[in-house]
Amino acid sequence: MRKIDFKPKENVDEYLDTDFNYKIYEELTENDEWKGVFEPLDFFNIFYENLALISNNIDNPQGFIEYLKGQKFHIKKYLFLIENLRDELFRVLHHMPENDEVWNFCKYIDSECNEIFAILYPEKQKELEIETLKRREAFDRDINDYLAKFTSFEDLEKDLELIDDIQEKIKILIKHKARFLKEKKDFSLDERFGEKCQIEIDMLKELAEIDSQPSEPIDFKNNFDRVAEYDVYNHFKKLVEKKMLTDAELNEYLILAFQEKKTPKKPFKLKREHSTKAYVRKIFYTYFKNEAQSPHGIKDDYVKLLTDYFEGYSFKTTKSNFSK
């Protein structure tokens, strides 16, 4: 067992700063079953010293149980201590279900709890089985929620659409792919999730290279509103970055919509393999709101920057969902 440096507190009030601790305090002072089993201050010092030991020896649950048994606690004290250590570990596990070491430790300590409980309360064996089942079901729900991140690439794409920085997107995808590769060893996961992550990473890296190269200035005059031409281009270049338009198509669109204010003979068609309609609307809505500063009374004109120029966007539906 790796040692720790633990300094016990001298006043029990210093521990009564969480609902979890206050519940323990009430059990030790008011509950008929546990009242007087420990002095509250003694218990909290022992409890937090052992939590620190667990943290420092998370890879050695068997060694910790042997150490705890060696402390020669009265069986009822031992059960109260180990049950609360278990409950705290399951609380931690709820927030980080992917942590294999914490989960493995939980299994060891839960098994020890059940064994001691059965010795002390043999008549309550059914109650023990029900409580154990509830804990395992709660953990299964946490695991399923966690694993859902590796079964729906579409949900991940929606999250990525909210991020503009390409490098940040790449970091998130690499992190998800690495976690997927780790978890697929223990769980049955769809191989396509990792493959899709890699395809998106490769595409974004290509975009980052293109973005880092100096581009030809797009020559148009903004006769539509008062936003500077550079800011107009810089905003709508997202359509090129997401490969929905080519540079030439964006150039043609900006000249028609902002310089000549004429609708095209044939609407542009956005290639949306990697984006949703909501994402496209967001690009046009944020231009209206952030770049143009939401000019009063002419919102419809900004809706038409999308609906009059691009295939598949009706004015009525787009207007009612413009900010969504």
N, C-alpha and C positions, 0 to 999 in steps of 0.2 A: 504493500500500500504506500503510495506517495503521500508524504506528510503535508500539512497545511499550517499556516500561521493564523490562528483564530483567537480573537480577543473577546471574551464574554462581556455582555452588558451587565450593568449593576442595577438597572431600574426596568421593571417589566413594561412600564409605559412607553419605553423606547421601541418596543416591539408592536405596540397596538396601533399601527398606522395603516393596516390593510384589513379588508373584510375577512380574508382568510385567517389571519392571526387572531382577529377578535372573536371569530367563531370558535377557534381552538381554546381561547381564554375562557369563553362562556362554558364550553364543555368541561373544562377542568375545575370550574368554580360553581357551576349550577346544575350540570347534567348528572342525574342519579347514577348513570352507568360509569362515568369517568371522573366524577368529582373526587379530588384528593389523590388521584393516581400519581400525579406529579404536582409539585409546586410550579405555578405558571412560569416564573422566571427561570427555574432550573430546566424546565422542558424546552423553552425557546432557545436557550443557550445550547443545549444538547442537539436540538433539531437543526439549528443553523450551522453548527459545527459539522454535523453529519452531511448536510447539503453541500457544504464546501468540500468535504471529503469526496462525495459523489462526483462533484464537478471536476475534481482533480484526478479521479480514478474512474471516469465514465466508461473506460474500456475494460474494466475489471469488476463486473457486478458480483461474480462469485467470491472474489477476494473481499469485497465490501461486506457481503452477508456474513462471511466467516468472521470478519473483524467485529461486526455488530454483535454476533452471538457470543463472542469472547468477552463482551462487556458485562455479561452475567446479569442482565436486567431481569426483574420479576416478569413473568410471562405476560401479565396484563399491561405493564409499562412497555414491554417490548412490542406488543401488538399496537398500542396507541401510537408509539413512535413510528413504527414501520408503515402503518396505514397512512399517516399524515405525510411521510416521505413519499410514499407511492402516489398519493393524491396530488402532491406538488409536482411530481415528475410527469404525471398525466396532463396536468395543466400546462406545463412547458411543452409537452409533446403536441398538444392541441394547436399551438402556434408554429410548430416546426415539425410536421409529421414526416418530413423526408429524412430526419436525422436518425440514421440506423442505430447509432450507439445509444441514444436516449431510449429508443424503442426497445432495444435489447435489454437495457437496464430495467425498464418498466416491466418486462416479462418476468425477469428474475425476482424482482421485489414483489410483484403481484402474486407470484406463485408462493413466495414465502409468507405473505399475508394470509393467503387462503389456508395454508398448512397450519399456521398458528391459530387462526380463527376456528378451524375445525376442531382443534384440540380443546380450546377454551369454551366453545359454544357448539358442541356436537348436535344439539337439538335445533340449531339454526342453519343446518346445511343447505336446505332449499333456498333460504333467504340469501345465503352466500352465493349460490349458483346464479340467482337472478341478478344480483349486483355485479357479479363478474361479467355476465352476459351484456349488461347495459354498458359497462365500461368498454368492452370489446366492440360493441356496435357503434359507440360514439367514436372510437378510434377508426373503425372502418369508414365511417362517414367522412372523417378528416382526410383519410388516405384517398378516398374517392374524389373528394373536392380537389385535392392536390394533384392527383393523376389526371383530372379533367384538363389540366393545362397541357397535357401531352396527347390529347385525343381530338382536340379541335384547333386546327391551324387557322381556321376562319376567325375564331375569337382572338387569337394572337395577332392576326392581321388587323383587326379592328383597333386593338390597342396600339399597334405600330402606326396606324394612320393619324393618331393624335400627336405623334412626334415628328418634328420637321428635320431634325439633325440626322443625317445619314449615318454618321459614325456611331451615334447613340443607338440607332436601330440595329446596326451590325452587332454591337456589344450585347444587346438584349437577345438577339437571335443565337449568338454563339453560346450565351449562358443557358438558354433553353435547350439547345441541342446537346450541350455537355451534360445537363441534368437528365435529359431523355436517355442518352447512352448509358448513364449510370443506372437509372431506374429500370430500363428494359431487361436488365439481368435478373431482376427479381419479380417483375410484373409483365403480363402479356400486353404489350403496347404495339400500336400500329407503326410498322417500319416507315410508312410514308411520312409521318410527322418529321422525323429526322431528315429525310430526303428533301422535303419541302423547305425546311429551315436552310439547308445548304444551298438550294436553288435561289432562295431569296437573298442569302448572304452574297452569293456570287453576283447576282444582279445588282445589288446595292454597291458592291465594290466597284463594278463597272461604272455605275453612275457617279461614284465618288471620284473616279479617275477622270471622267468627262467633266465633272464640275470643277476639278482643279486645273483644267486646261483653259487658257484664255479663249473666250468665244467671240465670234464676230458680232459687233454691235448691231442691234436691230434698229433700223432707221424708220421711225414713224413719229407722227406728231399727235399728241393727245388733244383732240378737239371735243372729247366726250365730257370730261370734267377737269378739275384743276390739279389732279395728282400728277407728279413729275413722271415723265416717260420711263425713266430708270426704275422708279418704284412700281409702275404698272407692270413692266416686264419682269422685274424681280419677283413680284407676287404670282404672276400666272405661269412662271417657268416651272412651277410644281407639276403642271400638266405634262411637261417634257420629262422631268425627273422621274415621274411615275410611268413614263412611256405610254401615255395616253395620246399625246400628239408628238409629231416630229418638230424640230426647230423651224423647218420651212412652214409647216401648218400653223404653228404659233405665230410666226411672223405675219402670215396671211390674215389670221384672225385679228391680230392687233391693228393692222392697217384698216381692215373692213370695219371693225367695231369701234375703234377709238379715233382713227383719223378720218375715214370717209363716212362713218356712221351709216353704212349700207349693209343690208342683210345679204348673205351669200345666195347664189342661185341654187346651190345644193348645200344643205347643212353639213357642218363638220361632224365626223363620227369619232367619238372618244373610244379608245381601246381600253376597256376596264377589266382586264384579266386580274389585276392586282388591287383594284379599288372598287368601292361601292358608290351608288348614287349619292348617298348621304355625304361621303367624303368630297365628291365633286361639288355638291351644293355648298359645303362648308368653305371651299376655296372662293366661291363667288360671294357668299355672304360675308366672309371676313374682309374681302376687298371693299364691299359696301360699308361695313362697320368700322374697320380699322384704318384702311387707306383713305377712303373718301369721307370718313368721319360722319357717316349716317346722315347725309343731307336730307332736309325735311321735304316731304311731299313728292319726292321723285324715286321712291324705292322701286316702283314698278320698272323703271328704266334699267335698274341694276339687275333685277330678275331677268329682264329680257336679254341682258348680256350673255346669259346662259341659254334661255329658251328659244331666242330668235336665231341662234347661231349653231346650236348643237342638236343632233338628232336624239329623239327619245325623251325630251324634257318638256312636258306641257306647262304652259304658263300658270294655269290654275293650281295644279298640284305643286309645282315648284314654289309658287308664292306662299301657299299655305304651310309649306314645310321649309321655308327658306332658312330659318334660324335653327332648324333641328338637325 
